Each structure stands twice: as structure tokens, then as C-alpha cells.
Amino acid sequence: MSDAVNGDATVQPVVVAVDGSAGSDHALDWALTAARLRRAPLRIAHVRQYAMPLADGPRMPTIDHRHDADPVIDRTRGLLEGRADLPPLTLEVVNGAPGKDIPRLGDGAQMLVLGSRGRGGFRSLLLGSNGLACAREAACPVVVVRPGAEPSADEETYVVLGLDALTPDDGVIGFAFAEAQMRGVALRVICAYASPTLVYTATGDFVTSASADAAAAADHTERADVRLAPFKERHPKVSVELLVLPGDAAGVLVEASLDAELVVVGRHHRRMLAGRLVGSVTNAVLLHAEGAVAVVPVGEEE
């Protein structure tokens, strides 16, 4: 079931998954802004769970699957009624399994937006299983939106880019620059390196080394400057601040998320016998960061 309002098939849409929860309402607001910034249509989709038969019992309860009945879409339509400056909209229902079918909504999309936890999530969990599935599997960038410590109107904001200086990815960097330019904010690039650095001495001991730390910082700074240079030329209006910091990358990015409009990280896949996992830094940022986190696909890793 779907209905469209002034849809534009020539431009890739922004897609937002809704489920009637407060978290998805927040994601809807974020996606509306993203679509307006991109001058793109917004596709609003509710993936409703098929009724599944139990092994030795009746079918599990589910919502009314009549063609014209979907309370989530009806509620969403009501939230949008009367709003000004709406992008072209499509509202639709997809019958299926959310964990499998929500990631598929990203096929052919500019980005897929969803809330950090849906209706069925445990309150103690900051990110539900559907969010993890999308971050792992969707073909496009995935933005997970969590109501967080949002900056005040008079506070300077920025987009944060988590840059891995040793294995940087142009797609991730380009996404962050484009977001900063569209939003008219600065880009804060955070590049973390392991510290303290341990060196092996002639006596067979491992000791910390201030000079090795300094060398690591200098190396990361040089690598980052070289990789960022062409993007600075393409986006001269974006103010860029590079921070090369010692410590755990995930912890540094989570702290930076407190005042950021968006945190951008890459999705590095590791091949596993039973599927794929996002990298540990990306996973930690998704679980603990405030506000919105964009996970941008990068090349496959063996």
C-alpha cells in the first residue's frame, strides 16, 4: 500500500522507516530536514511484521493487514498534516520482517534514516536489532537518530568525521564534507591514534615512549592532511578543523557527539562465516553516541 504526493522519480529519495514510536517520530523530523537540504523526495515506509505461525499454537497477533488499514501510516500522515515546506512525499507499507526488509529500503536511496530504538526495544538498549541490521547491511548510508543533547540555538555546531588515517575512504570523507556544506556548519575531523606507545627495549622490556607518541601523532596528521586536501579544494566554504588525538577512537567520537549535529563514520565489513559485522569503532559509536550517527559503506575487506 502506498500513496504519493508530488513524487520525483528522477532524484534518489531519502528514506525513513517509521513504526509509530517516539524514536521514529524524531527520525521522521530529521529525514524531512535531510530531504529538504538535498531537494530530494522523501519516502516514508512502515515495515509491518508478517503474522508468524507458532510451532504448536495459533498465529502470533499482528496488526490488521487489510489493504487500506495501517495505523502507523495513518498516524504519520496526521503528523505531517498542515506542515509547511514539505518535500515531495511517498508513504507506503511493506509487509515482511523488519530486520530483513528495513535494510532493503535503502536500495536506490540517498540515505536510510531510522530511530535508535523502535516500539519493541528494551529501554536499557540504546540501539535496537533493526538499527544494527541496517547499519550492517543497507546499500546506502544509514543515519540512526537518537534524541540527545541537542545544541542550543546560539551554540556553534558542526559535523564530526571519524577519520581512520591508516585506511581512509573517500566516500566517507565526501559524505561528511557534503553534509557540512549543506548544513552551513564547520567540519570537525577527529583522527585518533593508540597511546601510550610501547617500545621494546634491549633488556627485553616494554616501556612507554613519548617520542614514539609524538611520531605517531605527526604521522597521522600528515596522512590526514594529504587525504583531506582535495576535499577542501572542492568545498572551500567548509571550515575544517583537524584534531589528532591520543586514545580510543570510539571514546573520542562519542565525546565529540555531545555537541555535534551529526557524527559520520565508515562501515568496514569483515567477512565472517555466518555473515558480516560492522567494525568495533562504528559499533561502539552507534551504541553510545548522542544525536545522529551516519554509517557510510566503504569497500569490502577480506
Secondary structure as a PSIPRED ss2 file (coil, helix, strand):
# PSIPRED VFORMAT (PSIPRED V4.0)

   1 M C   1.000  0.000  0.000
   2 S E   0.000  0.000  1.000
   3 D E   0.000  0.000  1.000
   4 A E   0.000  0.000  1.000
   5 V E   0.000  0.000  1.000
   6 N C   1.000  0.000  0.000
   7 G C   1.000  0.000  0.000
   8 D C   1.000  0.000  0.000
   9 A C   1.000  0.000  0.000
  10 T C   1.000  0.000  0.000
  11 V C   1.000  0.000  0.000
  12 Q C   1.000  0.000  0.000
  13 P C   1.000  0.000  0.000
  14 V E   0.000  0.000  1.000
  15 V E   0.000  0.000  1.000
  16 V E   0.000  0.000  1.000
  17 A E   0.000  0.000  1.000
  18 V C   1.000  0.000  0.000
  19 D C   1.000  0.000  0.000
  20 G C   1.000  0.000  0.000
  21 S C   1.000  0.000  0.000
  22 A H   0.000  1.000  0.000
  23 G H   0.000  1.000  0.000
  24 S H   0.000  1.000  0.000
  25 D H   0.000  1.000  0.000
  26 H H   0.000  1.000  0.000
  27 A H   0.000  1.000  0.000
  28 L H   0.000  1.000  0.000
  29 D H   0.000  1.000  0.000
  30 W H   0.000  1.000  0.000
  31 A H   0.000  1.000  0.000
  32 L H   0.000  1.000  0.000
  33 T H   0.000  1.000  0.000
  34 A H   0.000  1.000  0.000
  35 A H   0.000  1.000  0.000
  36 R H   0.000  1.000  0.000
  37 L H   0.000  1.000  0.000
  38 R H   0.000  1.000  0.000
  39 R C   1.000  0.000  0.000
  40 A C   1.000  0.000  0.000
  41 P C   1.000  0.000  0.000
  42 L E   0.000  0.000  1.000
  43 R E   0.000  0.000  1.000
  44 I E   0.000  0.000  1.000
  45 A E   0.000  0.000  1.000
  46 H E   0.000  0.000  1.000
  47 V E   0.000  0.000  1.000
  48 R E   0.000  0.000  1.000
  49 Q E   0.000  0.000  1.000
  50 Y C   1.000  0.000  0.000
  51 A C   1.000  0.000  0.000
  52 M C   1.000  0.000  0.000
  53 P E   0.000  0.000  1.000
  54 L C   1.000  0.000  0.000
  55 A C   1.000  0.000  0.000
  56 D C   1.000  0.000  0.000
  57 G C   1.000  0.000  0.000
  58 P C   1.000  0.000  0.000
  59 R E   0.000  0.000  1.000
  60 M C   1.000  0.000  0.000
  61 P C   1.000  0.000  0.000
  62 T C   1.000  0.000  0.000
  63 I C   1.000  0.000  0.000
  64 D C   1.000  0.000  0.000
  65 H C   1.000  0.000  0.000
  66 R C   1.000  0.000  0.000
  67 H C   1.000  0.000  0.000
  68 D C   1.000  0.000  0.000
  69 A C   1.000  0.000  0.000
  70 D C   1.000  0.000  0.000
  71 P H   0.000  1.000  0.000
  72 V H   0.000  1.000  0.000
  73 I H   0.000  1.000  0.000
  74 D H   0.000  1.000  0.000
  75 R H   0.000  1.000  0.000
  76 T H   0.000  1.000  0.000
  77 R H   0.000  1.000  0.000
  78 G H   0.000  1.000  0.000
  79 L H   0.000  1.000  0.000
  80 L H   0.000  1.000  0.000
  81 E C   1.000  0.000  0.000
  82 G C   1.000  0.000  0.000
  83 R C   1.000  0.000  0.000
  84 A C   1.000  0.000  0.000
  85 D C   1.000  0.000  0.000
  86 L C   1.000  0.000  0.000
  87 P C   1.000  0.000  0.000
  88 P C   1.000  0.000  0.000
  89 L E   0.000  0.000  1.000
  90 T E   0.000  0.000  1.000
  91 L E   0.000  0.000  1.000
  92 E E   0.000  0.000  1.000
  93 V E   0.000  0.000  1.000
  94 V E   0.000  0.000  1.000
  95 N E   0.000  0.000  1.000
  96 G E   0.000  0.000  1.000
  97 A C   1.000  0.000  0.000
  98 P H   0.000  1.000  0.000
  99 G H   0.000  1.000  0.000
 100 K H   0.000  1.000  0.000
 101 D H   0.000  1.000  0.000
 102 I H   0.000  1.000  0.000
 103 P H   0.000  1.000  0.000
 104 R H   0.000  1.000  0.000
 105 L C   1.000  0.000  0.000
 106 G C   1.000  0.000  0.000
 107 D C   1.000  0.000  0.000
 108 G C   1.000  0.000  0.000
 109 A C   1.000  0.000  0.000
 110 Q C   1.000  0.000  0.000
 111 M E   0.000  0.000  1.000
 112 L E   0.000  0.000  1.000
 113 V E   0.000  0.000  1.000
 114 L E   0.000  0.000  1.000
 115 G E   0.000  0.000  1.000
 116 S C   1.000  0.000  0.000
 117 R C   1.000  0.000  0.000
 118 G C   1.000  0.000  0.000
 119 R C   1.000  0.000  0.000
 120 G C   1.000  0.000  0.000
 121 G C   1.000  0.000  0.000
 122 F C   1.000  0.000  0.000
 123 R C   1.000  0.000  0.000
 124 S C   1.000  0.000  0.000
 125 L C   1.000  0.000  0.000
 126 L C   1.000  0.000  0.000
 127 L C   1.000  0.000  0.000
 128 G C   1.000  0.000  0.000
 129 S H   0.000  1.000  0.000
 130 N H   0.000  1.000  0.000
 131 G H   0.000  1.000  0.000
 132 L H   0.000  1.000  0.000
 133 A H   0.000  1.000  0.000
 134 C H   0.000  1.000  0.000
 135 A H   0.000  1.000  0.000
 136 R H   0.000  1.000  0.000
 137 E H   0.000  1.000  0.000
 138 A C   1.000  0.000  0.000
 139 A C   1.000  0.000  0.000
 140 C C   1.000  0.000  0.000
 141 P C   1.000  0.000  0.000
 142 V E   0.000  0.000  1.000
 143 V E   0.000  0.000  1.000
 144 V E   0.000  0.000  1.000
 145 V E   0.000  0.000  1.000
 146 R C   1.000  0.000  0.000
 147 P C   1.000  0.000  0.000
 148 G C   1.000  0.000  0.000
 149 A C   1.000  0.000  0.000
 150 E C   1.000  0.000  0.000
 151 P C   1.000  0.000  0.000
 152 S C   1.000  0.000  0.000
 153 A C   1.000  0.000  0.000
 154 D C   1.000  0.000  0.000
 155 E C   1.000  0.000  0.000
 156 E C   1.000  0.000  0.000
 157 T C   1.000  0.000  0.000
 158 Y E   0.000  0.000  1.000
 159 V E   0.000  0.000  1.000
 160 V E   0.000  0.000  1.000
 161 L E   0.000  0.000  1.000
 162 G E   0.000  0.000  1.000
 163 L C   1.000  0.000  0.000
 164 D C   1.000  0.000  0.000
 165 A C   1.000  0.000  0.000
 166 L C   1.000  0.000  0.000
 167 T C   1.000  0.000  0.000
 168 P C   1.000  0.000  0.000
 169 D C   1.000  0.000  0.000
 170 D H   0.000  1.000  0.000
 171 G H   0.000  1.000  0.000
 172 V H   0.000  1.000  0.000
 173 I H   0.000  1.000  0.000
 174 G H   0.000  1.000  0.000
 175 F H   0.000  1.000  0.000
 176 A H   0.000  1.000  0.000
 177 F H   0.000  1.000  0.000
 178 A H   0.000  1.000  0.000
 179 E H   0.000  1.000  0.000
 180 A H   0.000  1.000  0.000
 181 Q H   0.000  1.000  0.000
 182 M H   0.000  1.000  0.000
 183 R H   0.000  1.000  0.000
 184 G C   1.000  0.000  0.000
 185 V C   1.000  0.000  0.000
 186 A E   0.000  0.000  1.000
 187 L E   0.000  0.000  1.000
 188 R E   0.000  0.000  1.000
 189 V E   0.000  0.000  1.000
 190 I E   0.000  0.000  1.000
 191 C E   0.000  0.000  1.000
 192 A E   0.000  0.000  1.000
 193 Y E   0.000  0.000  1.000
 194 A C   1.000  0.000  0.000
 195 S C   1.000  0.000  0.000
 196 P C   1.000  0.000  0.000
 197 T C   1.000  0.000  0.000
 198 L E   0.000  0.000  1.000
 199 V E   0.000  0.000  1.000
 200 Y E   0.000  0.000  1.000
 201 T C   1.000  0.000  0.000
 202 A C   1.000  0.000  0.000
 203 T C   1.000  0.000  0.000
 204 G C   1.000  0.000  0.000
 205 D C   1.000  0.000  0.000
 206 F E   0.000  0.000  1.000
 207 V E   0.000  0.000  1.000
 208 T E   0.000  0.000  1.000
 209 S C   1.000  0.000  0.000
 210 A H   0.000  1.000  0.000
 211 S H   0.000  1.000  0.000
 212 A H   0.000  1.000  0.000
 213 D H   0.000  1.000  0.000
 214 A H   0.000  1.000  0.000
 215 A H   0.000  1.000  0.000
 216 A H   0.000  1.000  0.000
 217 A H   0.000  1.000  0.000
 218 A H   0.000  1.000  0.000
 219 D H   0.000  1.000  0.000
 220 H H   0.000  1.000  0.000
 221 T H   0.000  1.000  0.000
 222 E H   0.000  1.000  0.000
 223 R H   0.000  1.000  0.000
 224 A H   0.000  1.000  0.000
 225 D H   0.000  1.000  0.000
 226 V H   0.000  1.000  0.000
 227 R H   0.000  1.000  0.000
 228 L H   0.000  1.000  0.000
 229 A H   0.000  1.000  0.000
 230 P H   0.000  1.000  0.000
 231 F H   0.000  1.000  0.000
 232 K H   0.000  1.000  0.000
 233 E H   0.000  1.000  0.000
 234 R H   0.000  1.000  0.000
 235 H C   1.000  0.000  0.000
 236 P C   1.000  0.000  0.000
 237 K C   1.000  0.000  0.000
 238 V C   1.000  0.000  0.000
 239 S C   1.000  0.000  0.000
 240 V E   0.000  0.000  1.000
 241 E E   0.000  0.000  1.000
 242 L E   0.000  0.000  1.000
 243 L E   0.000  0.000  1.000
 244 V E   0.000  0.000  1.000
 245 L E   0.000  0.000  1.000
 246 P E   0.000  0.000  1.000
 247 G C   1.000  0.000  0.000
 248 D C   1.000  0.000  0.000
 249 A H   0.000  1.000  0.000
 250 A H   0.000  1.000  0.000
 251 G H   0.000  1.000  0.000
 252 V H   0.000  1.000  0.000
 253 L H   0.000  1.000  0.000
 254 V H   0.000  1.000  0.000
 255 E H   0.000  1.000  0.000
 256 A H   0.000  1.000  0.000
 257 S H   0.000  1.000  0.000
 258 L H   0.000  1.000  0.000
 259 D H   0.000  1.000  0.000
 260 A C   1.000  0.000  0.000
 261 E C   1.000  0.000  0.000
 262 L E   0.000  0.000  1.000
 263 V E   0.000  0.000  1.000
 264 V E   0.000  0.000  1.000
 265 V E   0.000  0.000  1.000
 266 G E   0.000  0.000  1.000
 267 R E   0.000  0.000  1.000
 268 H C   1.000  0.000  0.000
 269 H C   1.000  0.000  0.000
 270 R E   0.000  0.000  1.000
 271 R E   0.000  0.000  1.000
 272 M E   0.000  0.000  1.000
 273 L C   1.000  0.000  0.000
 274 A C   1.000  0.000  0.000
 275 G E   0.000  0.000  1.000
 276 R E   0.000  0.000  1.000
 277 L E   0.000  0.000  1.000
 278 V C   1.000  0.000  0.000
 279 G C   1.000  0.000  0.000
 280 S H   0.000  1.000  0.000
 281 V H   0.000  1.000  0.000
 282 T H   0.000  1.000  0.000
 283 N H   0.000  1.000  0.000
 284 A H   0.000  1.000  0.000
 285 V H   0.000  1.000  0.000
 286 L H   0.000  1.000  0.000
 287 L H   0.000  1.000  0.000
 288 H H   0.000  1.000  0.000
 289 A C   1.000  0.000  0.000
 290 E C   1.000  0.000  0.000
 291 G C   1.000  0.000  0.000
 292 A E   0.000  0.000  1.000
 293 V E   0.000  0.000  1.000
 294 A E   0.000  0.000  1.000
 295 V E   0.000  0.000  1.000
 296 V E   0.000  0.000  1.000
 297 P E   0.000  0.000  1.000
 298 V C   1.000  0.000  0.000
 299 G C   1.000  0.000  0.000
 300 E C   1.000  0.000  0.000
 301 E E   0.000  0.000  1.000
 302 E C   1.000  0.000  0.000
